[in-house]
Amino acid sequence: MRSASWKETLKRDRWVKPFFKQYRAALALALALGLLTFVFAGALMFTSGYLISRAAEMPGNILMIHLPVIFVRVFGIGKPIFQYFERLTSHDWVLRMTSSLRLKLYKALEGDAIFFKRSRRTGDVLGLLAEDIGHIQNLYLRTVFPTIVAYLLYTAIVIALGFFSVWFALAVLLVLGVVVFVLPLASALVNGARNARRKAMKNELYAELTDNVLGVSDWLFAGRGEEYLTRYKETERAMRDLDEKMERFSRRRDLVASVLYGAVAVMLLVWAAGLFGGAHGGAANWIAAFVLGFFPLIDAFAPLPEAATEASAYRDSVERLNDLPAEANERDQAPKPDATLDIRIENLAFAYPNTDRPVLRNLSLAIPFGERIAILGRSGSGKSTLASLIRGDLRPDEGSVTIGGVSPDQLGDSISRFIGVIQQQTYLFNRTLRENLTIGNPGASDEAVLDVLAQVGLEAMAKRLPDGLDTLVDEAGMRFSGGERHRIALARVLLQDVPVILLDEPTVGLDPATERALLETFFETTRGKTLIMITHHLQGAARMDRVAFVEDGKLALAGSPAELEQASERYRRLLAFDRGIA
């Protein structure tokens, strides 16, 4: 796909342009100080050249060169002062901008974290944080500031020379214009394209490395570790080849620029000699002044070609940032669901990215508030995907899922006030037991904590711990059994006091006795709430109000356990198989 131009990129930009307006006063001050820095640097060399030539005439009195000495001191002191404050102002401006930019990025990622992995890999986040934010920072420091200052200085030089000679000003306009416009354009066309390819390769390398590092054990166990390293080295080698080509072009470009700078210096020498050389002594001193005054100004024009080269990479960074969703505080406030909190699934269809086969298709299901429903299906039938859609972790491709009339993904963080989830892999953090329990309700009292522990049958266990509720839980909760971890997860949800509880394969890996006891606890402690249990077998199904079977992405069977056992031969076979009597 063709990359957008800078004009097209900035037209839809909401990452770079806002900071120009937000910090416009500091930006204007930084640019003014940058221009004054070069003006004072040129003026210092200009007056120094005049002073050296004038002093070489051996004036009879120091007062005859007193004024040039004063100007040398003024410009000599002023130049570093302006340079210091220019650096201070520009970097302060850029750091403020970068800080706001990172905050904006974190809010955008946080607000869309659930859906981010649908379209991007983990390494893309590293690329955004490590590469793109740095590129945006450099966009100001190495492109915007130097380019604007160089253009202003270029205009000032031509205008100033025009007061002496219009034709000479036009000659400098043309020769110096090659440095200011032609060389940057050539750099953008040649090295800019290479730099864009290099950045694309580096972005891909971030994604590939992250993916491979996360799965490095599988590479090693498969005996293909060397293949992984070879692929990485090939990408690195290709990037080095691009770097070498860019470096060769840069050296040749800089040589041309140096020749042009030398040409301008010679032109100044000849022009000044012709204009002032006719007079012996005083007027001839201006020749050195004009020539020496030009050399410090070269530093203003030198960054332009490299800035143009990197502009394409900066544009890619701006585009990648603008492809992100709007940050959370830019979105509308989360709507409030109806008090009934009925769950409605209508004509639902969903497929994961880069796959042809839909996981769910044309599925409809209504779950009134307070109902207990078991959703069953074989592995790959789509039941876990349905659970993710209900809790807002995924967005449907077609159809809708609503809770109290509101789509779960629209609720954002507030969905935690309505749905509590207990998954098959319960995670406990390396914090105290109290902190693990109150993660969804930080203000809960110890009495409330102990009450929910009693409800899930863990109060006695908590009291036996060395420091009670202040006992530090080992990382991932390994000091507790699987059943205890699930009970702690249930206690979290009960303490959070949400109206809808979603159990996603909560008893996988537990022995039958623990599974029965845990399910009994779930049923007893969740009375009056909507209970949705995603499972692969019928254990506990008899305690549910309704059982629904998902098969090949569709709703294949639904009804109360008693109705299905009476009317469905298929359900009776499944029930007998689950009980081990078939």
KAJOKA-V984226 format. One line per field, one symbol per residue. phi: phi as a letter, one per 40 degrees, with the letter a starting at -180 (. if undefined). psi: psi as a letter, one per 20 degrees, with the letter a starting at -180 (. if undefined). burial: 1 if it has 16 or more other ideal C-beta (glycine too) atoms within 10 Angstrom, else 0. A space follows every 10 residues. Layout:
# KAJOKA-V984226
phi = ???
psi = ???
burial = ???
This chain:
# KAJOKA-V984226
phi = .ccccdcccc cbcbbcddcc ccbccccccc ccccccdccc cccccccccc cccccccfcc acccbccdcc ccccccccdc cccccccccc cccccccccc cccccccccc cbdcccccbb cdcccccccc bcccccccdc cbbcdccccc cccdcccccc ccccaccccc ccdccccccc bccccccccc cccccccccc cccccdcccc ccccbcccdc ccgbdccccc cccccccccc cccccccccc cccccccccc cccccccccc cccccbcccc gdcccccccc cccccccdcc cdcccccccc dccccccccc cccccccdcc cccccccccc fcbbbbfcba bcdgbccccb afcbabbccg cbbbbbicdg chcccccccc cgcbbccaga bbbggbcdcc cgcccccbbb bbbcbcbbcc bccdcccccc accccccccc ccccccgbcc cccccdbgcc ccccdggccb cdcccccccc cdccccfccb bbbbfcbcgc cdcccccccc cdcccbcgbc bbbcabaccg cccccabbbb afgbccaaic dcccccbbcc cccccccccg bb
psi = ppqqrhghgh hjpjggghhg ghkhghgggg gghgghghgh gghghghggg gghhhiimqi phihjgghgg hggghhhhgh ghgghggggg hgghhggggh ggggghhggg hjhhigihiq rhhhghgggh ghhhhhghhg hifgghgggg ggggghgggg hhhgogghhh ghggghhghh ggghghghhf hggghggggg hhghhggggg ghghkhhhgg hikkhhgghg gghgggghhh ggggghgggg ggghgggggg ghgggggggg ghghhiihpp dghiiighgg ghihghihhh hhigghghgi hhhgghgggh hiiqrqrgii rqqpqprqhh kqppoplpqp qqqkqhpqgq plppppnqpi qppporqrpj ijhhhgghhg jjhqpqhqaq pqokjpphii hchihiihpp porhnpppql argghhhjhi mhjprhghgh ghhhhjkjgg ghhiqgkcij pppqpjkiiq rghhghhggh hgghhhlqhp poonlijpiq qhghgghghg gghhikqiqp oooprirjpi hhiqhqpppp pkjrohpqrq ggghhhiohg hhghggghik j.
burial = 0001000010 0010110010 0010011011 1011111111 1111111111 1011000000 0000100100 1100100110 0110110011 0011001100 1001101110 1101010001 1011101100 1110111111 1111111011 0111001100 1000000110 1110010111 0011011101 1101110110 1010111101 0100000010 0000000100 0000100010 0100010011 0010001001 1011101110 1100010000 0001111111 1111011101 1111111111 1111111111 1001001000 0000001000 1110100101 1000000111 1010101011 1111111000 1111111111 1111110010 1111011111 1100110111 1111010100 0111111101 1001000111 0110111110 1100000010 0010001001 0111111111 1111110111 1111111001 0001101110 1100110011 1111110111 1011011111 0010100010 1001000100 1001100000 00
